[in-house]
């Protein structure tokens, strides 16, 4: 895993590429390299920062140059041994054992046709010295990031947005539409970027720059098509062997020349992967977290440590327990810097602290259960939206009475939060809505009117654009299966926009690679071949995956109540962060600029403080957005986290 960067027909490209590469140093502390070559009447510059995982020798160094091709590559190719064998059978001779060289030779033989054959996570740039063409490519599901910026006939690209901001002198203009989207979702969708000129290369796509200034784009893999193919398999009764598919993916994801460990929360997904990994790597290490006892009690958080210890003991796993009592006032600006865009999920802090602890112990690679909930309908929102269909059949007067009664209930007392009341209020906020609107409302922060009341009135049209984009993405399929429509929406928006984004950026901030075996092209194909009524059975979400896991895990783990890879936000807001919340609400940059309305924020704080509604997640995101905005508009946050 690495950091990549470069320029094409860009003024002062050498200095710019060196600066880009410096900003990405945390992604690759094991080595650095740069390549330059003429490209028509301009030049190309490729930069690289290396985190050595496979082939630790010099033959794995980058940018890798061979017989007229130059490659700067970020990723892991899990079917590299198979592709290497196929290429060797055609006469290709390899100098080393890195997957980078396999990608380079696959490109030489098949060009863009090789992309659909790559099984892994990747973003790369390849330059052909003979044609002067530069091609950028990104993996099928958007696991690895790739940001780019075009001006005239020139292009600059990097693994992180902060690198592009740094080399443009902090002069990139904030895209307020992206910030509105982040308020709605608490993350910026992968289709948008927080700065106007910049963009993210879409998952499953490539971009080619030609010396004459022409730019060509292509898509080599489409999740919508995969879902449709899966639905056809399901209709024919061709159900996949999920257990075999997940185990095979996990085995491939263990490919490494350095130690590999796992996240182990004690929940189904991480426990399943850890158990499978332990089969192939006996004595593997795992890392788990706990919170301050008073914070966990206040949030009524489940005791995940008990389950993690049980899994570790059963499978001979070396478990490392980390108690998180973070200095959130210090971590908030640091995480905002590393996350690149305003992302309001505190799970990023958990990931960073776990990866930091693993890195200190000499571990560079971690396996995560990320993606299983999205693909197999494991979130509460999936079940809640199904229940909403039944709830809509309840007589309207009864529904009105239930809603009025729940609305009067507090979400917290002075001593603890009331999770069941929070869930009930959340459910009733969308239970009467049409399908797409209900699904959006079940996981976003505000409804349309609340969002309009929070922001600058001049941005009302932007709100409509953001809501329309969600509807367009959600409805862009021909699936007749409600559960799989939700899973497809999550896999196209929620997964790359939030979970994969914060996982990559917070882990790489700790110079650690996180691999996601559930977000594997073969697992995804299998997931969409499972009908929705096999994913949610009764009130049991992720039912098909649980059935597969019972052959490995004890039923107590498989069917335990769902935990949350989150943080005790209400406790933090009422204690550690209360003064900062008051400062940001009353005199923050977002309020002073007019982007957010002070009176609306004050109402959020008042209702949250009174315990009538739970706005802790909303206010946490306002804090992350405030810190990001300060850095973006001053240029400070684009240079160093310690400067914030």
Secondary structure as a PSIPRED ss2 file (coil, helix, strand):
# PSIPRED VFORMAT (PSIPRED V4.0)

   1 X C   1.000  0.000  0.000
   2 X E   0.000  0.000  1.000
   3 X E   0.000  0.000  1.000
   4 X E   0.000  0.000  1.000
   5 X E   0.000  0.000  1.000
   6 X E   0.000  0.000  1.000
   7 X E   0.000  0.000  1.000
   8 X E   0.000  0.000  1.000
   9 X C   1.000  0.000  0.000
  10 X C   1.000  0.000  0.000
  11 X C   1.000  0.000  0.000
  12 X C   1.000  0.000  0.000
  13 X H   0.000  1.000  0.000
  14 X H   0.000  1.000  0.000
  15 X H   0.000  1.000  0.000
  16 X H   0.000  1.000  0.000
  17 X H   0.000  1.000  0.000
  18 X H   0.000  1.000  0.000
  19 X H   0.000  1.000  0.000
  20 X H   0.000  1.000  0.000
  21 X H   0.000  1.000  0.000
  22 X H   0.000  1.000  0.000
  23 X H   0.000  1.000  0.000
  24 X C   1.000  0.000  0.000
  25 X H   0.000  1.000  0.000
  26 X H   0.000  1.000  0.000
  27 X H   0.000  1.000  0.000
  28 X C   1.000  0.000  0.000
  29 X E   0.000  0.000  1.000
  30 X C   1.000  0.000  0.000
  31 X E   0.000  0.000  1.000
  32 X E   0.000  0.000  1.000
  33 X E   0.000  0.000  1.000
  34 X E   0.000  0.000  1.000
  35 X E   0.000  0.000  1.000
  36 X E   0.000  0.000  1.000
  37 X E   0.000  0.000  1.000
  38 X E   0.000  0.000  1.000
  39 X E   0.000  0.000  1.000
  40 X C   1.000  0.000  0.000
  41 X C   1.000  0.000  0.000
  42 X E   0.000  0.000  1.000
  43 X E   0.000  0.000  1.000
  44 X E   0.000  0.000  1.000
  45 X E   0.000  0.000  1.000
  46 X E   0.000  0.000  1.000
  47 X E   0.000  0.000  1.000
  48 X E   0.000  0.000  1.000
  49 X E   0.000  0.000  1.000
  50 X E   0.000  0.000  1.000
  51 X C   1.000  0.000  0.000
  52 X C   1.000  0.000  0.000
  53 X C   1.000  0.000  0.000
  54 X C   1.000  0.000  0.000
  55 X C   1.000  0.000  0.000
  56 X C   1.000  0.000  0.000
  57 X C   1.000  0.000  0.000
  58 X H   0.000  1.000  0.000
  59 X H   0.000  1.000  0.000
  60 X H   0.000  1.000  0.000
  61 X C   1.000  0.000  0.000
  62 X C   1.000  0.000  0.000
  63 X C   1.000  0.000  0.000
  64 X E   0.000  0.000  1.000
  65 X E   0.000  0.000  1.000
  66 X E   0.000  0.000  1.000
  67 X C   1.000  0.000  0.000
  68 X C   1.000  0.000  0.000
  69 X E   0.000  0.000  1.000
  70 X E   0.000  0.000  1.000
  71 X E   0.000  0.000  1.000
  72 X E   0.000  0.000  1.000
  73 X E   0.000  0.000  1.000
  74 X E   0.000  0.000  1.000
  75 X E   0.000  0.000  1.000
  76 X E   0.000  0.000  1.000
  77 X E   0.000  0.000  1.000
  78 X C   1.000  0.000  0.000
  79 X C   1.000  0.000  0.000
  80 X H   0.000  1.000  0.000
  81 X H   0.000  1.000  0.000
  82 X H   0.000  1.000  0.000
  83 X H   0.000  1.000  0.000
  84 X H   0.000  1.000  0.000
  85 X H   0.000  1.000  0.000
  86 X H   0.000  1.000  0.000
  87 X H   0.000  1.000  0.000
  88 X H   0.000  1.000  0.000
  89 X C   1.000  0.000  0.000
  90 X C   1.000  0.000  0.000
  91 X C   1.000  0.000  0.000
  92 X C   1.000  0.000  0.000
  93 X C   1.000  0.000  0.000
  94 X C   1.000  0.000  0.000
  95 X C   1.000  0.000  0.000
  96 X C   1.000  0.000  0.000
  97 X C   1.000  0.000  0.000
  98 X C   1.000  0.000  0.000
  99 X H   0.000  1.000  0.000
 100 X H   0.000  1.000  0.000
 101 X H   0.000  1.000  0.000
 102 X H   0.000  1.000  0.000
 103 X H   0.000  1.000  0.000
 104 X H   0.000  1.000  0.000
 105 X H   0.000  1.000  0.000
 106 X H   0.000  1.000  0.000
 107 X H   0.000  1.000  0.000
 108 X H   0.000  1.000  0.000
 109 X H   0.000  1.000  0.000
 110 X H   0.000  1.000  0.000
 111 X H   0.000  1.000  0.000
 112 X H   0.000  1.000  0.000
 113 X H   0.000  1.000  0.000
 114 X H   0.000  1.000  0.000
 115 X H   0.000  1.000  0.000
 116 X H   0.000  1.000  0.000
 117 X H   0.000  1.000  0.000
 118 X C   1.000  0.000  0.000
 119 X C   1.000  0.000  0.000
 120 X E   0.000  0.000  1.000
 121 X E   0.000  0.000  1.000
 122 X E   0.000  0.000  1.000
 123 X E   0.000  0.000  1.000
 124 X E   0.000  0.000  1.000
 125 X E   0.000  0.000  1.000
 126 X E   0.000  0.000  1.000
 127 X E   0.000  0.000  1.000
 128 X E   0.000  0.000  1.000
 129 X C   1.000  0.000  0.000
 130 X C   1.000  0.000  0.000
 131 X C   1.000  0.000  0.000
 132 X C   1.000  0.000  0.000
 133 X E   0.000  0.000  1.000
 134 X E   0.000  0.000  1.000
 135 X E   0.000  0.000  1.000
 136 X E   0.000  0.000  1.000
 137 X E   0.000  0.000  1.000
 138 X E   0.000  0.000  1.000
 139 X C   1.000  0.000  0.000
 140 X C   1.000  0.000  0.000
 141 X C   1.000  0.000  0.000
 142 X C   1.000  0.000  0.000
 143 X C   1.000  0.000  0.000
 144 X C   1.000  0.000  0.000
 145 X C   1.000  0.000  0.000
 146 X C   1.000  0.000  0.000
 147 X E   0.000  0.000  1.000
 148 X E   0.000  0.000  1.000
 149 X E   0.000  0.000  1.000
 150 X E   0.000  0.000  1.000
 151 X E   0.000  0.000  1.000
 152 X C   1.000  0.000  0.000
 153 X C   1.000  0.000  0.000
 154 X E   0.000  0.000  1.000
 155 X E   0.000  0.000  1.000
 156 X E   0.000  0.000  1.000
 157 X E   0.000  0.000  1.000
 158 X E   0.000  0.000  1.000
 159 X C   1.000  0.000  0.000
 160 X C   1.000  0.000  0.000
 161 X H   0.000  1.000  0.000
 162 X H   0.000  1.000  0.000
 163 X H   0.000  1.000  0.000
 164 X H   0.000  1.000  0.000
 165 X H   0.000  1.000  0.000
 166 X H   0.000  1.000  0.000
 167 X H   0.000  1.000  0.000
 168 X C   1.000  0.000  0.000
 169 X C   1.000  0.000  0.000
 170 X C   1.000  0.000  0.000
 171 X C   1.000  0.000  0.000
 172 X C   1.000  0.000  0.000
 173 X C   1.000  0.000  0.000
 174 X E   0.000  0.000  1.000
 175 X C   1.000  0.000  0.000
 176 X H   0.000  1.000  0.000
 177 X H   0.000  1.000  0.000
 178 X H   0.000  1.000  0.000
 179 X H   0.000  1.000  0.000
 180 X H   0.000  1.000  0.000
 181 X H   0.000  1.000  0.000
 182 X H   0.000  1.000  0.000
 183 X H   0.000  1.000  0.000
 184 X H   0.000  1.000  0.000
 185 X H   0.000  1.000  0.000
 186 X C   1.000  0.000  0.000
 187 X C   1.000  0.000  0.000
 188 X C   1.000  0.000  0.000
 189 X C   1.000  0.000  0.000
 190 X C   1.000  0.000  0.000
 191 X C   1.000  0.000  0.000
 192 X C   1.000  0.000  0.000
 193 X C   1.000  0.000  0.000
 194 X C   1.000  0.000  0.000
 195 X E   0.000  0.000  1.000
 196 X C   1.000  0.000  0.000
 197 X C   1.000  0.000  0.000
 198 X E   0.000  0.000  1.000
 199 X E   0.000  0.000  1.000
 200 X E   0.000  0.000  1.000
 201 X C   1.000  0.000  0.000
 202 X C   1.000  0.000  0.000
 203 X C   1.000  0.000  0.000
 204 X C   1.000  0.000  0.000
 205 X E   0.000  0.000  1.000
 206 X E   0.000  0.000  1.000
 207 X E   0.000  0.000  1.000
 208 X E   0.000  0.000  1.000
 209 X E   0.000  0.000  1.000
 210 X C   1.000  0.000  0.000
 211 X C   1.000  0.000  0.000
 212 X C   1.000  0.000  0.000
 213 X C   1.000  0.000  0.000
 214 X C   1.000  0.000  0.000
 215 X E   0.000  0.000  1.000
 216 X E   0.000  0.000  1.000
 217 X E   0.000  0.000  1.000
 218 X E   0.000  0.000  1.000
 219 X E   0.000  0.000  1.000
 220 X C   1.000  0.000  0.000
 221 X C   1.000  0.000  0.000
 222 X C   1.000  0.000  0.000
 223 X H   0.000  1.000  0.000
 224 X H   0.000  1.000  0.000
 225 X H   0.000  1.000  0.000
 226 X H   0.000  1.000  0.000
 227 X H   0.000  1.000  0.000
 228 X H   0.000  1.000  0.000
 229 X H   0.000  1.000  0.000
 230 X H   0.000  1.000  0.000
 231 X H   0.000  1.000  0.000
 232 X H   0.000  1.000  0.000
 233 X H   0.000  1.000  0.000
 234 X H   0.000  1.000  0.000
 235 X H   0.000  1.000  0.000
 236 X C   1.000  0.000  0.000
 237 X C   1.000  0.000  0.000
 238 X C   1.000  0.000  0.000
 239 X C   1.000  0.000  0.000
 240 X C   1.000  0.000  0.000
 241 X C   1.000  0.000  0.000
 242 X H   0.000  1.000  0.000
 243 X H   0.000  1.000  0.000
 244 X H   0.000  1.000  0.000
 245 X H   0.000  1.000  0.000
 246 X H   0.000  1.000  0.000
 247 X H   0.000  1.000  0.000
 248 X H   0.000  1.000  0.000
 249 X H   0.000  1.000  0.000
 250 X H   0.000  1.000  0.000
 251 X H   0.000  1.000  0.000
 252 X H   0.000  1.000  0.000
 253 X H   0.000  1.000  0.000
 254 X C   1.000  0.000  0.000
 255 X C   1.000  0.000  0.000
 256 X C   1.000  0.000  0.000
 257 X C   1.000  0.000  0.000
 258 X C   1.000  0.000  0.000
 259 X C   1.000  0.000  0.000
 260 X E   0.000  0.000  1.000
 261 X E   0.000  0.000  1.000
 262 X E   0.000  0.000  1.000
 263 X E   0.000  0.000  1.000
 264 X C   1.000  0.000  0.000
 265 X C   1.000  0.000  0.000
 266 X C   1.000  0.000  0.000
 267 X C   1.000  0.000  0.000
 268 X H   0.000  1.000  0.000
 269 X H   0.000  1.000  0.000
 270 X H   0.000  1.000  0.000
 271 X H   0.000  1.000  0.000
 272 X H   0.000  1.000  0.000
 273 X H   0.000  1.000  0.000
 274 X H   0.000  1.000  0.000
 275 X H   0.000  1.000  0.000
 276 X H   0.000  1.000  0.000
 277 X H   0.000  1.000  0.000
 278 X H   0.000  1.000  0.000
 279 X H   0.000  1.000  0.000
 280 X H   0.000  1.000  0.000
 281 X C   1.000  0.000  0.000
 282 X C   1.000  0.000  0.000
 283 X C   1.000  0.000  0.000
 284 X C   1.000  0.000  0.000
 285 X E   0.000  0.000  1.000
 286 X E   0.000  0.000  1.000
 287 X E   0.000  0.000  1.000
 288 X E   0.000  0.000  1.000
 289 X E   0.000  0.000  1.000
 290 X E   0.000  0.000  1.000
 291 X E   0.000  0.000  1.000
 292 X C   1.000  0.000  0.000
 293 X H   0.000  1.000  0.000
 294 X H   0.000  1.000  0.000
 295 X H   0.000  1.000  0.000
 296 X H   0.000  1.000  0.000
 297 X H   0.000  1.000  0.000
 298 X H   0.000  1.000  0.000
 299 X H   0.000  1.000  0.000
 300 X C   1.000  0.000  0.000
 301 X C   1.000  0.000  0.000
 302 X C   1.000  0.000  0.000
 303 X C   1.000  0.000  0.000
 304 X H   0.000  1.000  0.000
 305 X H   0.000  1.000  0.000
 306 X H   0.000  1.000  0.000
 307 X H   0.000  1.000  0.000
 308 X H   0.000  1.000  0.000
 309 X H   0.000  1.000  0.000
 310 X H   0.000  1.000  0.000
 311 X H   0.000  1.000  0.000
 312 X H   0.000  1.000  0.000
 313 X H   0.000  1.000  0.000
 314 X H   0.000  1.000  0.000
 315 X H   0.000  1.000  0.000
 316 X C   1.000  0.000  0.000
 317 X C   1.000  0.000  0.000
 318 X E   0.000  0.000  1.000
 319 X E   0.000  0.000  1.000
 320 X E   0.000  0.000  1.000
 321 X E   0.000  0.000  1.000
 322 X E   0.000  0.000  1.000
 323 X E   0.000  0.000  1.000
 324 X E   0.000  0.000  1.000
 325 X C   1.000  0.000  0.000
 326 X C   1.000  0.000  0.000
 327 X C   1.000  0.000  0.000
 328 X H   0.000  1.000  0.000
 329 X H   0.000  1.000  0.000
 330 X H   0.000  1.000  0.000
 331 X H   0.000  1.000  0.000
 332 X H   0.000  1.000  0.000
 333 X H   0.000  1.000  0.000
 334 X H   0.000  1.000  0.000
 335 X H   0.000  1.000  0.000
 336 X H   0.000  1.000  0.000
 337 X H   0.000  1.000  0.000
 338 X H   0.000  1.000  0.000
 339 X H   0.000  1.000  0.000
 340 X C   1.000  0.000  0.000
 341 X C   1.000  0.000  0.000
 342 X C   1.000  0.000  0.000
 343 X C   1.000  0.000  0.000
 344 X C   1.000  0.000  0.000
 345 X C   1.000  0.000  0.000
 346 X C   1.000  0.000  0.000
 347 X H   0.000  1.000  0.000
 348 X H   0.000  1.000  0.000
 349 X H   0.000  1.000  0.000
 350 X H   0.000  1.000  0.000
 351 X H   0.000  1.000  0.000
 352 X H   0.000  1.000  0.000
 353 X H   0.000  1.000  0.000
 354 X H   0.000  1.000  0.000
 355 X H   0.000  1.000  0.000
 356 X H   0.000  1.000  0.000
 357 X H   0.000  1.000  0.000
 358 X H   0.000  1.000  0.000
 359 X H   0.000  1.000  0.000
 360 X H   0.000  1.000  0.000
 361 X C   1.000  0.000  0.000
 362 X C   1.000  0.000  0.000
 363 X C   1.000  0.000  0.000
 364 X C   1.000  0.000  0.000
 365 X E   0.000  0.000  1.000
 366 X E   0.000  0.000  1.000
 367 X E   0.000  0.000  1.000
 368 X C   1.000  0.000  0.000
 369 X C   1.000  0.000  0.000
 370 X C   1.000  0.000  0.000
 371 X C   1.000  0.000  0.000
 372 X H   0.000  1.000  0.000
 373 X H   0.000  1.000  0.000
 374 X H   0.000  1.000  0.000
 375 X H   0.000  1.000  0.000
 376 X H   0.000  1.000  0.000
 377 X C   1.000  0.000  0.000
 378 X C   1.000  0.000  0.000
 379 X C   1.000  0.000  0.000
 380 X H   0.000  1.000  0.000
 381 X H   0.000  1.000  0.000
 382 X H   0.000  1.000  0.000
 383 X H   0.000  1.000  0.000
 384 X H   0.000  1.000  0.000
 385 X H   0.000  1.000  0.000
 386 X H   0.000  1.000  0.000
 387 X H   0.000  1.000  0.000
 388 X H   0.000  1.000  0.000
 389 X H   0.000  1.000  0.000
 390 X H   0.000  1.000  0.000
 391 X H   0.000  1.000  0.000
 392 X C   1.000  0.000  0.000
 393 X C   1.000  0.000  0.000
 394 X C   1.000  0.000  0.000
 395 X C   1.000  0.000  0.000
 396 X H   0.000  1.000  0.000
 397 X H   0.000  1.000  0.000
 398 X H   0.000  1.000  0.000
 399 X H   0.000  1.000  0.000
 400 X H   0.000  1.000  0.000
 401 X H   0.000  1.000  0.000
 402 X H   0.000  1.000  0.000
 403 X H   0.000  1.000  0.000
 404 X H   0.000  1.000  0.000
 405 X H   0.000  1.000  0.000
 406 X H   0.000  1.000  0.000
 407 X H   0.000  1.000  0.000
 408 X C   1.000  0.000  0.000
 409 X C   1.000  0.000  0.000
 410 X C   1.000  0.000  0.000
 411 X C   1.000  0.000  0.000
 412 X E   0.000  0.000  1.000
 413 X C   1.000  0.000  0.000
 414 X C   1.000  0.000  0.000
 415 X C   1.000  0.000  0.000
 416 X C   1.000  0.000  0.000
 417 X E   0.000  0.000  1.000
 418 X C   1.000  0.000  0.000
 419 X H   0.000  1.000  0.000
 420 X H   0.000  1.000  0.000
 421 X H   0.000  1.000  0.000
 422 X H   0.000  1.000  0.000
 423 X H   0.000  1.000  0.000
 424 X H   0.000  1.000  0.000
 425 X H   0.000  1.000  0.000
 426 X H   0.000  1.000  0.000
 427 X H   0.000  1.000  0.000
 428 X H   0.000  1.000  0.000
 429 X C   1.000  0.000  0.000
 430 X C   1.000  0.000  0.000
 431 X C   1.000  0.000  0.000
 432 X C   1.000  0.000  0.000
 433 X C   1.000  0.000  0.000
 434 X C   1.000  0.000  0.000
 435 X H   0.000  1.000  0.000
 436 X H   0.000  1.000  0.000
 437 X H   0.000  1.000  0.000
 438 X H   0.000  1.000  0.000
 439 X H   0.000  1.000  0.000
 440 X H   0.000  1.000  0.000
 441 X H   0.000  1.000  0.000
 442 X H   0.000  1.000  0.000
 443 X H   0.000  1.000  0.000
 444 X C   1.000  0.000  0.000
 445 X C   1.000  0.000  0.000
 446 X C   1.000  0.000  0.000
 447 X C   1.000  0.000  0.000
 448 X H   0.000  1.000  0.000
 449 X H   0.000  1.000  0.000
 450 X H   0.000  1.000  0.000
 451 X H   0.000  1.000  0.000
 452 X H   0.000  1.000  0.000
 453 X H   0.000  1.000  0.000
 454 X H   0.000  1.000  0.000
 455 X E   0.000  0.000  1.000
 456 X C   1.000  0.000  0.000
 457 X H   0.000  1.000  0.000
 458 X H   0.000  1.000  0.000
 459 X H   0.000  1.000  0.000
 460 X H   0.000  1.000  0.000
 461 X H   0.000  1.000  0.000
 462 X H   0.000  1.000  0.000
 463 X H   0.000  1.000  0.000
 464 X H   0.000  1.000  0.000
 465 X H   0.000  1.000  0.000
 466 X H   0.000  1.000  0.000
 467 X H   0.000  1.000  0.000
 468 X H   0.000  1.000  0.000
 469 X H   0.000  1.000  0.000
 470 X H   0.000  1.000  0.000
 471 X H   0.000  1.000  0.000
 472 X H   0.000  1.000  0.000
 473 X H   0.000  1.000  0.000
 474 X H   0.000  1.000  0.000
 475 X H   0.000  1.000  0.000
 476 X C   1.000  0.000  0.000
 477 X C   1.000  0.000  0.000
 478 X C   1.000  0.000  0.000
 479 X C   1.000  0.000  0.000
 480 X C   1.000  0.000  0.000
 481 X C   1.000  0.000  0.000
 482 X H   0.000  1.000  0.000
 483 X H   0.000  1.000  0.000
 484 X H   0.000  1.000  0.000
 485 X H   0.000  1.000  0.000
 486 X H   0.000  1.000  0.000
 487 X H   0.000  1.000  0.000
 488 X H   0.000  1.000  0.000
 489 X H   0.000  1.000  0.000
 490 X H   0.000  1.000  0.000
 491 X H   0.000  1.000  0.000
 492 X H   0.000  1.000  0.000
 493 X H   0.000  1.000  0.000
 494 X H   0.000  1.000  0.000
 495 X H   0.000  1.000  0.000
 496 X H   0.000  1.000  0.000
 497 X H   0.000  1.000  0.000
 498 X H   0.000  1.000  0.000
 499 X H   0.000  1.000  0.000
 500 X H   0.000  1.000  0.000
 501 X H   0.000  1.000  0.000
 502 X H   0.000  1.000  0.000
 503 X H   0.000  1.000  0.000
 504 X H   0.000  1.000  0.000
 505 X H   0.000  1.000  0.000
 506 X H   0.000  1.000  0.000
 507 X H   0.000  1.000  0.000
 508 X H   0.000  1.000  0.000
 509 X H   0.000  1.000  0.000
 510 X C   1.000  0.000  0.000
 511 X C   1.000  0.000  0.000
 512 X C   1.000  0.000  0.000
 513 X E   0.000  0.000  1.000
 514 X E   0.000  0.000  1.000
 515 X E   0.000  0.000  1.000
 516 X C   1.000  0.000  0.000
 517 X C   1.000  0.000  0.000
 518 X C   1.000  0.000  0.000
 519 X C   1.000  0.000  0.000
 520 X C   1.000  0.000  0.000
 521 X H   0.000  1.000  0.000
 522 X H   0.000  1.000  0.000
 523 X H   0.000  1.000  0.000
 524 X H   0.000  1.000  0.000
 525 X H   0.000  1.000  0.000
 526 X H   0.000  1.000  0.000
 527 X H   0.000  1.000  0.000
 528 X C   1.000  0.000  0.000
 529 X C   1.000  0.000  0.000
 530 X C   1.000  0.000  0.000
 531 X C   1.000  0.000  0.000
 532 X H   0.000  1.000  0.000
 533 X H   0.000  1.000  0.000
 534 X H   0.000  1.000  0.000
 535 X H   0.000  1.000  0.000
 536 X C   1.000  0.000  0.000
 537 X E   0.000  0.000  1.000
 538 X C   1.000  0.000  0.000
 539 X C   1.000  0.000  0.000
 540 X E   0.000  0.000  1.000
 541 X C   1.000  0.000  0.000
 542 X C   1.000  0.000  0.000
 543 X H   0.000  1.000  0.000
 544 X H   0.000  1.000  0.000
 545 X H   0.000  1.000  0.000
 546 X H   0.000  1.000  0.000
 547 X H   0.000  1.000  0.000
 548 X H   0.000  1.000  0.000
 549 X H   0.000  1.000  0.000
 550 X C   1.000  0.000  0.000
 551 X C   1.000  0.000  0.000
 552 X C   1.000  0.000  0.000
 553 X C   1.000  0.000  0.000
 554 X C   1.000  0.000  0.000
 555 X H   0.000  1.000  0.000
 556 X H   0.000  1.000  0.000
 557 X H   0.000  1.000  0.000
 558 X H   0.000  1.000  0.000
 559 X C   1.000  0.000  0.000
 560 X C   1.000  0.000  0.000
 561 X C   1.000  0.000  0.000
 562 X C   1.000  0.000  0.000
 563 X C   1.000  0.000  0.000
 564 X C   1.000  0.000  0.000
 565 X C   1.000  0.000  0.000
 566 X C   1.000  0.000  0.000
 567 X C   1.000  0.000  0.000
 568 X C   1.000  0.000  0.000
 569 X H   0.000  1.000  0.000
 570 X H   0.000  1.000  0.000
 571 X H   0.000  1.000  0.000
 572 X H   0.000  1.000  0.000
 573 X H   0.000  1.000  0.000
 574 X H   0.000  1.000  0.000
 575 X C   1.000  0.000  0.000
 576 X C   1.000  0.000  0.000
 577 X C   1.000  0.000  0.000
 578 X H   0.000  1.000  0.000
 579 X H   0.000  1.000  0.000
 580 X H   0.000  1.000  0.000
 581 X H   0.000  1.000  0.000
 582 X H   0.000  1.000  0.000
 583 X H   0.000  1.000  0.000
 584 X H   0.000  1.000  0.000
 585 X H   0.000  1.000  0.000
 586 X H   0.000  1.000  0.000
 587 X H   0.000  1.000  0.000
 588 X C   1.000  0.000  0.000
 589 X H   0.000  1.000  0.000
 590 X H   0.000  1.000  0.000
 591 X H   0.000  1.000  0.000
 592 X H   0.000  1.000  0.000
 593 X C   1.000  0.000  0.000
 594 X C   1.000  0.000  0.000
 595 X C   1.000  0.000  0.000
 596 X E   0.000  0.000  1.000
 597 X C   1.000  0.000  0.000
 598 X H   0.000  1.000  0.000
 599 X H   0.000  1.000  0.000
 600 X H   0.000  1.000  0.000
 601 X H   0.000  1.000  0.000
 602 X H   0.000  1.000  0.000
 603 X H   0.000  1.000  0.000
 604 X H   0.000  1.000  0.000
 605 X H   0.000  1.000  0.000
 606 X H   0.000  1.000  0.000
 607 X H   0.000  1.000  0.000
 608 X H   0.000  1.000  0.000
 609 X H   0.000  1.000  0.000
 610 X H   0.000  1.000  0.000
 611 X C   1.000  0.000  0.000
 612 X C   1.000  0.000  0.000
 613 X C   1.000  0.000  0.000
 614 X C   1.000  0.000  0.000
 615 X C   1.000  0.000  0.000
 616 X H   0.000  1.000  0.000
 617 X H   0.000  1.000  0.000
 618 X H   0.000  1.000  0.000
 619 X H   0.000  1.000  0.000
 620 X H   0.000  1.000  0.000
 621 X H   0.000  1.000  0.000
 622 X H   0.000  1.000  0.000
 623 X H   0.000  1.000  0.000
 624 X H   0.000  1.000  0.000
 625 X H   0.000  1.000  0.000
 626 X H   0.000  1.000  0.000
 627 X H   0.000  1.000  0.000
 628 X H   0.000  1.000  0.000
 629 X H   0.000  1.000  0.000
 630 X H   0.000  1.000  0.000
 631 X H   0.000  1.000  0.000
 632 X H   0.000  1.000  0.000
 633 X H   0.000  1.000  0.000
 634 X H   0.000  1.000  0.000
 635 X C   1.000  0.000  0.000
 636 X H   0.000  1.000  0.000
 637 X H   0.000  1.000  0.000
 638 X H   0.000  1.000  0.000
 639 X C   1.000  0.000  0.000
 640 X C   1.000  0.000  0.000
 641 X H   0.000  1.000  0.000
 642 X H   0.000  1.000  0.000
 643 X H   0.000  1.000  0.000
 644 X C   1.000  0.000  0.000
